[in-house]
Amino acid sequence: MAEVTTNKLVHSFDMTNDVQKSLFDLGAFVGDLSVEEDTNNDDISLEGLEQELDECKDDDVVLNILSEGTKLQEYTKGVENNLRQVELDSIQDYINESDNLVSLHDQIRDCDNILSQMETLLGGFQAEIGSISSDIKVLQEKSMDMGLKLKNRKVAESRLAKFVEDIIVPPRMIDIIVDGEVNDEFMRTLEIMSKKLKFVEVDSMVKTSVALKDVLPELERLRQKAVSKVFEFIVQKLYALRKPKTNIQILQQSVLLKYRYIISFLKEHGKEVYTEVHAAYVDTMNKVLSAHFRAYIQALEKLQLDIATSSDLIGVDTRSSGLFSRGREPLKNRSAVFALGERITILKEIDESALIPHIAEASSRKYPYELLFRSLHKLLMDTASSEYLFCDDFFGEESIFYEIFAGPFAVIDEHFNTILPNCFDAIGLMLMIRIIHQHQVSNFVLQLSDLQSLACKPIVSGKEVDGVMV
């Protein structure tokens, strides 16, 4: 379309040049324009003329024509002449600018060629961009696929790494368990091995893995070695409790509690050995505590002062004689047998430390039995409290506490069964009952409810003697 228009312009420009060359005078050729009067007015209708005049009465041109009285034909002729003159002037201007138009045509043609080339180039670019877009889409799909594969491989890698870490037995672990000493590093290694043993026992998928078949025999031998080693270590420490003049509480707190995880390890992975350790500890502490309480009771008996005799009570068989009647020191004033006096101060000293026999014996003093009873009971409560807390921390069992104290209870019961039937001191018996009550309150405040029954054990014997003798 652009080429057709351009050709027309060129053809017009050529004609214009020819006109200029022939010195064609358009004005001379056209001459004066004239409009002939139309004498045939028979077909002219004046209908609506008045309305049109009313509408154009405000128009400046119409008013000018009407005011000057100019004929319409003359005015029309003048207008047509003006239009023709303007047309001739425009054509003349066009002819004068023909060179510029030709140059513009050439420029337009050059621009058209350039635009055509650019269109071809952009078309190629568009095709290449379309190809690149498809390539980008393919690459995007590949990238998403690779990202998904990478994510899956990372998950598989993490699980596989966790599996390998949980099932493998490092050489360092073997060296520590087999050749290392039982210390903090050994304890940490035991914890790691315990996790590995639980892993292969709990996870059903691990049990079917091929890797487990290679690792399990070595892991089992390592477990047996660890169990054997910690058993020997614990038994050695327990034997140290039997040595004379050993501070049991210090040994328990500073040594045994450091290795409490050994007991947990034996519970989970060496139940038979744990049973042996349990039995060995119960037997050791039962014998050690029984011996200690027996020696303490024997030392206290040397410090006993008998205040009342059978003759001070009513309804007592005078033929019966007590085992310790030879150690009595008769009071000068027998009315003091039923006087409380300063003996009440023992209730204010209820939480004082127990008597140390060799120190008290060095002063050659004798003490009423309620004071000796308070010392024995205080020692029993302190020992039981310490042992109860240790058993709870070390073994995590409460039943072991009662097994350990079966022996000491028997020793103490034997002592009470010997002393109380031959005790004729009613004030002393009442003070002992009060001492037991105070110890019960102390255990309740310390929230050692399991030891309240321990504090009640001597009450039965006391009440029976009280009911018979008083």
Residue pairs with C-beta under 8 A, 6 or more apart in sequence:
2 108
2 112
6 105
6 108
6 109
9 101
9 105
10 102
10 105
13 98
13 101
13 102
13 105
16 94
16 95
16 98
17 98
19 95
20 95
20 98
26 88
26 91
26 92
27 88
30 84
30 88
32 81
33 77
33 80
33 81
33 84
34 77
35 73
35 76
35 77
35 80
37 73
53 62
56 62
57 63
65 72
65 75
94 101
163 206
163 211
166 195
166 196
166 199
167 196
167 199
167 200
167 206
167 209
167 211
167 212
167 215
168 215
169 196
169 215
169 218
169 219
169 222
173 189
173 192
173 193
173 222
174 218
174 222
176 185
176 186
176 189
177 186
177 189
177 190
177 193
177 222
177 225
177 226
177 229
178 222
178 225
180 186
180 189
182 229
182 230
182 233
182 259
182 262
187 259
187 261
187 262
190 226
190 230
190 261
190 262
190 265
191 261
193 219
193 222
193 223
193 226
194 265
194 268
194 269
196 219
197 219
197 223
197 268
197 269
198 268
199 206
200 206
200 207
200 212
200 215
200 216
200 219
206 212
223 269
223 270
226 265
226 269
227 265
227 266
227 269
227 270
227 273
228 273
230 259
230 262
230 265
230 266
230 270
230 273
231 266
231 270
231 273
231 276
231 277
233 259
233 262
234 259
234 262
234 263
234 277
234 280
235 277
235 280
237 251
237 255
237 256
237 259
238 277
238 280
238 281
238 284
239 284
240 246
240 251
240 255
241 248
241 251
241 284
241 285
241 288
242 284
242 287
242 288
248 285
248 288
249 386
249 390
252 386
252 390
252 394
253 390
256 390
256 394
257 390
257 393
257 394
260 393
260 394
263 274
263 277
263 394
263 395
263 396
264 396
266 273
266 274
266 277
267 274
278 395
278 400
281 395
281 400
281 404
282 400
282 403
282 404
285 387
285 404
286 403
286 404
286 405
286 406
286 407
286 408
287 407
289 383
289 387
289 404
289 405
289 407
289 408
290 407
290 408
290 410
290 411
293 376
293 379
293 380
293 408
293 411
293 412
294 411
296 357
296 376
296 379
297 376
297 411
297 412
297 415
299 357
299 358
299 361
300 355
300 357
300 372
300 375
300 376
301 324
302 357
302 361
303 355
303 357
303 360
303 361
303 365
303 366
303 367
303 372
304 324
304 327
304 366
304 367
304 369
304 372
305 329
305 366
305 367
305 368
305 369
306 324
306 325
306 327
306 328
306 329
306 369
306 425
307 331
307 336
307 337
307 368
307 369
307 425
307 427
307 428
308 337
308 424
308 425
308 426
308 428
309 325
309 328
309 330
309 424
310 316
310 317
310 318
310 320
310 322
310 424
311 318
312 334
312 337
312 424
313 424
313 426
313 469
313 470
316 424
316 469
320 422
322 421
322 422
323 418
323 422
324 419
324 422
325 422
329 366
331 337
337 425
337 427
338 426
338 427
339 427
340 427
343 368
343 370
343 427
343 428
343 431
344 431
346 370
346 371
346 374
346 431
346 435
347 431
347 434
347 435
347 438
349 374
350 374
350 435
350 438
350 439
350 442
351 378
351 442
352 378
353 378
354 374
354 375
354 376
354 378
354 379
354 382
355 367
355 371
355 372
355 375
360 367
368 425
368 428
369 419
369 423
369 425
369 428
369 432
370 425
370 428
370 431
370 432
370 435
373 428
373 432
373 435
373 458
374 432
374 435
376 412
376 415
377 435
377 436
377 439
377 455
377 458
378 439
380 408
380 412
380 454
381 439
381 442
381 443
381 451
381 454
381 455
383 408
384 401
384 405
384 451
384 454
385 443
385 446
385 448
385 451
387 401
387 404
387 405
388 398
388 401
388 448
388 450
388 451
391 397
391 398
391 400
391 401
391 404
392 398
392 401
398 450
401 450
405 454
409 457
412 457
412 458
413 457
413 461
416 458
416 461
417 461
420 429
420 461
420 462
420 464
420 465
421 465
423 429
423 465
423 469
424 469
426 466
426 469
426 470
429 462
429 465
429 466
429 469
429 470
430 466
432 458
432 462
433 459
433 462
433 463
433 466
436 455
436 456
436 458
436 459
436 462
439 455
440 452
440 455
440 456
443 449
443 451
443 452
443 455
444 452
